[in-house]
Amino acid sequence: MSGRSTSKANCTMLELWRPPVAAGDPIGCLASTYTFTPGIFDEQCLARFLEIESEPNREDLAFLLERETRLGGVYAGVLVDHTSAGVDHSFRWDVLPVRIHGGKQHAKVSLLMWSRHIRVIVASANLTDPGYRRNFEVAAGLDFSPEQSDPETLSQSVGFLRSLLAFVPGAADNLPEIRRAAGFLDNVYEHARGWKQRRRSGTVRQRLACTLPGPQGASARSSLDEAIKACWERGNSPHEVWIASPFYDPDPKMNAATASLCKKMARGTHRKLCFAVPSPGSSEICEVLNGPRLAAPRSLITTPLMYAGSSSIHLLPDSEDKNPRPWHAKMLKLVGEGYVGLMAGSSNFTCAGMGIGSNRNAEANVITVVDRVAYGRETPELEAVWPDMERVVNPESAEWLAPSKEPDEDEQSTSPPLPEGFLCASYRAGSDAVIVLRFAPEHLPPEWQMRALESVESEVLSVESWLELGSPKVIERKWLGSAPPMKLIVLWNDCRGFLPINIEDHSKLPAPSHLENMSADDMLGILASSDPSAAFRAWAKRTLHSSDFDDDLDAAVPVELDPLRRYDLQTTFLHRIRHRSRVLAQMRSNIERPVWGRQALEWRLRGLIGVEPLADRFLREFEASSENANESLLTLADFLVVLREVDYKPDDGCLPAMEFNQIFRLFLRDLAERHSQRVSARQSFVSKDAMKFWLRVVARCQE
């Protein structure tokens, strides 16, 4: 494919989630999918996007803490069809259910943003195990950087995802999760505003081709129309089209998608269509039946005849190296005079997928059009994406089976879709935690109940309680648990479904209980580390005592013969002071690093393992000490001195020094004042000289 996209044959799509060289710090990501496996997004996609090195299955504690700390400074969200929303997910990222009347949220777009790189992944694969591990899928990665950007394509991608937000139930109420997603999209646009525009190739053009219903009077979109328009920009309509789709509309007499395509193809010439269709069953069965079994309607070969055209049938691959791999990719190859085009993405060759008629899905594809020029390498590269497929010699003798009525039904959720009356739920953390529920009363069933799932199920609200309160559209229910409920379950008409729950303010979520076991020195070591992943893993290893390595057994010198073992330098005051000074200096260097925005800076200062929690941990150790109170107070004072000496080093596209200093100095003054009040309550435990030094440090921090 063209140089503006990342395209490697047979590479795994998970590799597209890894940052390229010099991409910078992660800022955020927003993905869309039809069906959803949270573990794939959380443990595989996000882990690569954030460069988390801990393995979730082998290093659960290290992975949990590393993910929690890294997600606090970035945005992450998933737009998922409402039929698959409400399943388990981390409360550090949002689940946004999309409800499209008469259609589905079927697009698979992922927008990844680092401080110096943006990538848009347009794919056929859902965020599921089959999509990312087993199926034949297709994906294109569109890359943008300060040196090479394409504002038009980036604007199309941001605009499409913004359009999906309008289909989220309750979007008109300005929900916190909607504000976060919209704010991230705004940030993407603003962040890339000054990036250098890539020189357009004379032979290659690439853009998005989308299907979308028209919300609130807006114009509906059609992937088929937009793909043909991209061909028209090359001067003529295609006379030959190849279609590879695992699903087709079932009409056996007239295939509406085929008829619409034929009408848009070149006139005055023979129109040629080549359909690649699934063939259930083995080749041995096909030989017995003297012909293949085709999971497609016979109208694929009869409809083109009505429009001065003809069709041929090919079989979609169903294995690789003798391993079964269901075909799930969706592609159209369009051939015209002097060019070849390829559309790849989420659109099945159905009316809903292509954007024909009133009922339309949300779909996203990339259309790449390349001129045929002598000795050009782009055309062979584009055509190489299309795999070799076996042609059906006599399709008339084939057994034509009715295709699936529901595209992607093999990946559909087993839970029934919630009635439209249940809009959304959010969790407001704090000392008086509440669950905020929003309803559309006119669409609620007559009998229903809502329950929360923790270790056991507990009732949150019933229809009787709701009616007694006056049938409100918004209701707040107290939550006594220390953490948000794992799931919200809705029961109605002998059905059981899940209502997604998001967090109003992620910064108020309680810290994982494991952090209570982390000492100030442990926390300082992680903050000062140049490799936080290694620091987390080392701490978790010590905490869980999971290592089989025995220092005494594996040491080169036996313990009783090692003279250095008689003197533990770690316990000497001078050694501790020197070591802590070096670590504090490293921590200061990390604080001084460029930060992309206010959210990331606030998390650096107040996050789970941030400056403020570390200061509080030093303070707690001082308050708990009696014999070593002087040393503990001097440690806290040294910590404030290091913070006072922070000299921020901004970079292009990051938070300006003036804004950083304004936030940081206010933070430091408040921190010093708050700690000074608590230290004063225990001044009788420290010497006068230590107290004078402490007060001088506090005074300098408040300047």
Protein Blocks (a to p, Z undefined) as FASTA:
>chain_A
ZZkbccdehiafklmmpccehkbpafbdcdddfbdcfklmmmmmmmmmnopabdfklmmm
lmmmmmmmmmmmpccdddddfklgoiacdfkbccdddddehiacfbdcdddddfkbccdd
ddfbdcdfklmmmmccddddddddfklccfklmmmmmmmmmmmmmmpghklnopaklmmm
mmmmmmmmmmmmmpccddddfkbccddddddddeehiacddfklmmmmmmmmnopacfbd
cdddfbdcfbfkbcfklmmmmmmmcehiacddddddddedifklmmmnopacddddfklm
mmmmmnopadddddddfbeehiacddfbdcdddddehiacddddjbccbfklnopajbdc
ddddddddddddehiaklmmmmmmpccddddfblmlpccddddfbghklmgcfbdcddfk
lmbdcddedjkdcddddddfklpcfbdcdddddfbccdfbdfklmmmnopaabdcdddfb
fbdcfbdcddeehiacddddddfblmlpccdfklmmpcfklmmmmmmpcblmlmmmmmmm
mmnopafbdfklmpmbdfklmmklmpcfklpmklmmmmmmmmmmmmmmmmmpccfbfklm
mmmmmmmblfklmmmmmmmmmmmpmklmmmmmmmmmmmmmmmmmpccdddehiacfklmm
mmmmmmmmmmmmmmmmmmmmmmmmpcfklmmmmmmmmmmmmZZ
